[in-house]
Amino acid sequence: MSTGLQVVLLLLLVGWTAFFVAAEYAFIAARPTRMRELTEAGSKRAARVVAIQENPTRFISAIQVAITFSGLAIGAVGEPAVRGLVQDVFGPLTSSLGQGLVTVLSVIIGFAIIIAITVVLGEIVPKALTLARTEGVALVVVGPVRVFTAIVYPFVWLLERLSAVTLRLFGLRGDIHLGRGHTEEELRMILAASYEEGVLEAEESEMLDRVFDFADTEVRQVMVPRPDVVMLPITSTVSEAAALVDEHPYTRYPVYGDDQDDIRGVIHIRQLFEAITAGDLDMWIDDLVRDVQRVPETKNLDDLLRDFRRTKSHLAVVVDEYGSLAGVVTLEDLIEEVMGEIEDEFDVPERDIVRTGGGQALVAGSVPLDDFNEVFGTQIDDEDFNTVGGAVFHGMGRVP
C-alpha cells in the first residue's frame, strides 16, 4: 500500500474515531428535558435519543467497540505511513547517524505524531464541538449509531455477557445508568453559574435561591413577634374592634381572652364589615371568632405551607415551648420568603432602619436578623434569637 493511500486511510480512521467520540459525549451530555420536549413536538430522532439515554448500555458498548477498532487500525495503518514520511525526512542523515538510530527516531516520532493526531482530532476537537451544540449533535448521530449497533450487536452481546460475569465477581451490576439527579448544592452551583453567564437576572437568581432556603427556614424566623401583633380582646364590641381596625388595618386579627396567652381564635375583617353593614355595632365579637391554628416556633415553613393548603387557612398563632404566645405567621409571610417583600396600597412603610450618617443607624429591635444582615452585609446568626433586639439582649446579658 502506498504511503499516500495509508495517509488517506489514517485520516478516515481518525474521522471515524471523532464521530463516535462525539456521539458518546452527545448522548451523555444532552439534556433529557430538551430531548423530551422535542419528542413531544414530534421529533422521531429526539425520541430515539431519549431511548438511548434511558437504556444506554448496548449503545455505549457498540460505540466503545467502534472507538477501540479505530484505535487499533490507526496504530496498524498510521504508524507505518508516518514512519515512512519521517524516514524520508531523516534519510539524508543516515550516513552520519546510522541506519539503526534513524529507524528508532522514525518510530518514536511516528508514534508521537499518531498520538497527537488521534488525541487532537479524534478526542479534543469533537468533544469541544459537541459541547457547543450537544443536542444538535445527538440528533445528527443517533441514526448512524443505531445502524452500527444493529450490525455489531452479536459481538456487543457477547461483550456484555463477559462484562456482566466479570463485574459480578466484584459484586457489581453491569447496567449503565446515566444519573441525571442533582443535589441541592449542585443546583445552587448551576444557578450561580447561570447568573454569572447572564442567563438569569439577579432577581430570578435570588428568588430561586430563597426557594432552597424555604424548607430549612423555621417559623420563628419569619413570624411577626408578639410585641408587634395587633390583637383584639374578646370583650370588644364590633364598634370598638372597628376603631382598632381603622388604626391598624390588617385582614385578620387574633382574639384573646383572659390575657394575650389565652388566644381564643381569629376574626376576619370581612366579618366586621358584615356586622357593621347589618347595624350590629354593639354586638360582642366573640360571636364572630373562628378557630385558629397553633404551631410551634420550630416548625419548618414547607410543613406550615402544606398545613395552610390543607386547612385553607391564612394565619397561624405561633407558640413557644411553654405554650405562650410567641407571635403570628401568615400566608403572606411565607410567600414573601420566596418572592421578597410585598406591599399593597394600604401598607404603611415603617422606618425600622434609619441611617443617621457617619456609619451609624437607628434600628428597631423588632427587625429580623435576616433583614439586618441583608441591609448591612453582616452574617449575624444564632439559634437563640431572631431579631436585633434579641441579639443585643443576648450580647449585653441585660435589658439595655
N, C-alpha and C positions, 0 to 999 in steps of 0.2 A: 504494500500500500504506500502510495507516495506521501511525502511529508505534507503537501498541501491538502490532500484529502483527509489526512489524520487531523490537521488543524481544524478543518471544517466540521469533522465529526466531533472533535473536542468541544467546539462552540455549541453544537447541537445538544450534546450531553449536559453542558453547563446550563443551557436554556431549559432542558428537561428538569434538572435539579431545581432551578429557580422557580419553575411553575409549581412543583409540588410543595416546595418550602412555603411559597406564598399561599397555596391552598390550605395547608395545615394551619398556618398562622391566622388566615382569614376565618376559618371555621371556629377557631378557639376564641378569637378576639371580637368577632361580630356580635353586636348587641342582640340578644334574643327578643327583646321587646320590639326592636325595629323590624326584625325579621317577621315576627308575628303580625305586626302592623301591615307589612307588605303582603303577607299571606291573606289577611282579611280583605285586602284591597284587590285580591285576585291573582297575585303573582305566584305562578307554579314553581318557579325557580326558588323563590323565598321559602315556599313550603318544603322543598327538598333540603334546603339549608337547615331549616328547623328540625327535620327528621334526622339529619346527620348530627346536629347538636344534642338531640335527645338520646341518640344511641350511636355514639361516635366510634366505638371500639373497632368495628370492621373497617371503617373508612380510614381511621388513623393508622391501622395496621397496613392497609394497602398503600397508603402514602409513604410509610416507612420503607416498605418493600421497594417502591419506586426510587426513593432517595438513596437507599443502600445500593441498589443495582447501578444507578448512575454514578455513584461514588467509585464503585469498583471499575466500571467501564472507563471513567475518566482516568483512573490510575493506569489502566491497561493500554488505553489508546493515547492519552495525552502525554504521559511521561516520555515514551519513545520519540514522539513528534517534537516536543520541546527540547529533549536532549539532543536530537539531531540538529536542530537550529542552533543550539548553544555550541555544539561541537564545530559547526561551520564557522561560528564567530571565533572560537579559540583555535581553529585549525592552524593559522599561521604561527601559533606559539608552540606547536607540538615539538618542533626541533629543539627549542630551548627548555621547555618544561617537561617534556617527555610524554609519551602516549598515555601512560598509566595515570599521571596526575591530571591530564586534560580530561580523561574519561571520568575520573572521580569528580572533578569540578563540574563537568557537564551534568552528571547525575544529581549532584546536590543542588545546583542552580535550577535544573529542570523541575525537581520536586518542589522547590521554593516557589517557582513561578506557577506551577499547577495549584499548589495550596492557596496562593494569593488570588488566583483567578476564581477558584472554587468558592473561597470564603467571601470575596468581594461581590462577584457577580451571581454566585449561587446562593448566598445567605444574606449578607447585609443589605444589598440593593433591593431584592424582592421584599424583604421584611419592612424596609423603610417605605417603599411604595405602597405596600399593603396597609401599613399603619395609617397612611394619609387617606385611604379610601377602603376601609375594611369591608363594609357591607357591599360596596360595588364589586370588589374583587371576589367576594364569596359568591355573589350571584353569577359572575362570569365563569368561574372554575367549577361550579358544582356539577354541571353536566358532564364534562370530560372525566372528572374524578369518579362519578358514578359508573361510567362506562368502563374505566380502567379497573375499578373494584370488581365489577362483574366478570371481567376477563381473568383476573388473577385470584378470584375467590377461592378456588380449591387450594391453592398454595397458602392463601391467607388463613383459611380454615385450619389447615394443618399447623401453622404457626401459632394460632390462637389456642389450639389444644395443648401444644407443647408449653406455651407460656402459662396457661392455667395450671397445668401439672406442676411446673416449676414454682409458681407463686404459692400454691397450696402447701408446698414443702416449708414455706416460711409463714404459713398461717394467714395468707393474704388472698384476696379475690382478684380475678383477672379483669373485671369490668372497669372501663374507664368512665369516670363521671366528671363532667365539666362543671365544677362548683361555681354557681353564679351568685350565691348569697354574699352579703357584706355585713360586717359588724357595725355597730353604731359609730365606733371610732373611724372605721374606714369610710363610712358615709360622710362623716364630718370632714374628712380629708378631701373627699371628692367635691363636696360643696365649697370648701375653701379654695380648691384649685379652680373650680368653675367661676367663682367670684374674681379671683386674680386674673383669669383669662378673659373676663368681661362677659361671660355667658350669663351670669346672674347679676342683677342690680344689688346694691348694698341693702336695700330694704328687703328684697327677696331672700338674700343670704341670712340676714338677721332673723327673719321670721322662721325660716326652716331650722335655724339653729335653736330657736326658742321651742320649736316642736319637740326636739330631742330632750330639752331640759324639762318639758312639761311633766312627763311621767315621774321624774325624780324630785319634783317640787312638792313640798308639803303645804297643807292648808295654812298653817301658821305664817308662812312666808308671804302670802298674798291677801290674807283676811284684813278686814277693817278692824283695828284693835278696839277693845272695849271702850276706852275713853272717847273715841270718835263715833261710836254708834249712837244714832238718834233713835230713842225708844219711846213708846207710849205707855203710861200706866193704865192698867185695866180699868181703873176707876174713872177714866176720862169719858166725857160725853163726845158726841160727834162734833159739836161746835168747838170744844177745847182741842180735839185732835186736829180739826181743820186749821186752827190757828197755828199749831206746831208745824203742820204740813206746809203752810204758807211761808213759814220762816225757814224750813229745811225741806225743800222739795225733793222727795225721792219717790220710788214706786211702791216699795214695801217697807213696813216698819215692824220690828219686833215689839211684842206687848208683854210687859212684866206684871207680876202680881205683888207679893209682899215686898220683894226687893228685886234688884236687877239680876240676881242669880236665879230668880224664880220666873223663868220665861214661860209664858202660857201659850204663845203661838205667834202668828204674824197676821198683819192686816194689810190688804191691798188698797191703794189709793182709790181704785175704781169703786170699791165698796163704800168708801166715804162719800164719793161723788153721788152714788146712787141714793145714799141716805139723805144727803143734803137736798138732792132734787126732789125726794119724797117729802121733804119738810121735817124729817126726824132729827132735828138739831139737838134735842135733849136726850136722845137715846144713848144708852151706855154702849161703849164699843165692844164689850165682852160678847155681845150677840153676833159680832162680825168677825171674831177671831177664828183663824184657821190653824190647824196643826202645822208645826214646823219641824223640819228635820234637824237632828242634833248630830254633829260629827266631832271626832277628836282632832286636836291640833295636828297630830302626826299623820293624818290621812293624806294619801297621795292625790294629786289633782286628777289624774286619769280615772281613779276609782270614784272620786266625787262626781266627775262629769257623767260617768255611767249611772250613778245614783240619780242625778238630776234628770237624765233622759228617761229613766225607768219611772220615777215618781212625778215627772212633769213639773218639777219644782225649779224655782229660780233663786232661792235664798235658803241658806242653812245657818243655824246657830252653831258656833264653834265653842266647845267646852274644853277646859284643861283636865289634867289628871284627877282633880278633885271634884269635877263636875260643875265647877263655877264657870260663869260666862267669860270667855276669852276674846270674843269678837264675833263678827258675822262675815260670811263669804257669799258672794252672789255669782250667778252665771256670767255676768259681765266681767267680774274679776278674772274668771278662768279664760274668757275669750281674750281679754287684754294681755294675758300672759303669752299668748301666741301672736296676736295682731298688733300689740302695742297699745298705748293709751287711746281710749275712745271717749270723746266728749260730745254730748249733744247740745242743743241750743239752750238748755236750761242749766247746764253745768256752770258753776261759778269757779273760775280758776283760783286756786289757793296758792298764795305765795309762801310755800313751805320752805323754799330755799331762796334767800336774798343775798346776792353778793354786795358787800359793802365797800369793796376796794381794798387795795393793799394786801391782796391774797387772803382776805377774810370773808366770811359769810355767816349769815344767821340761818340756822337750820332748825326746823321744828323737830321736837323729839319723836314725833309720830312718823317721820319719814322712814320708809323701809330701807334697810341696808342695801338692798339690790339697787334701788333708785339712787342712793347716795354714792355707791360705787360707780354707777354709770355716769353720773354728773361729774364727779371729781377724779375718775380714773383710779380709784383705790381698790383694794382687794380685801376689805374687812369682812370676815366670815366666821361665824361661830354658831354652834347649835343651841347655845344657851340664850341667845337674844336675836331679835329680828329687826329691831328699829334702832335709830340713832340714840334715842333716849335710853334704851336697854344697854347699848354699848357703853355710853357714858356712865350709867349707874354701875355697870359691871366693872369698869375700869377704876372708878373712884371708890367703890365699896360703900357708897353712901348716897343719899339723895342730894343732888347739887343745890 
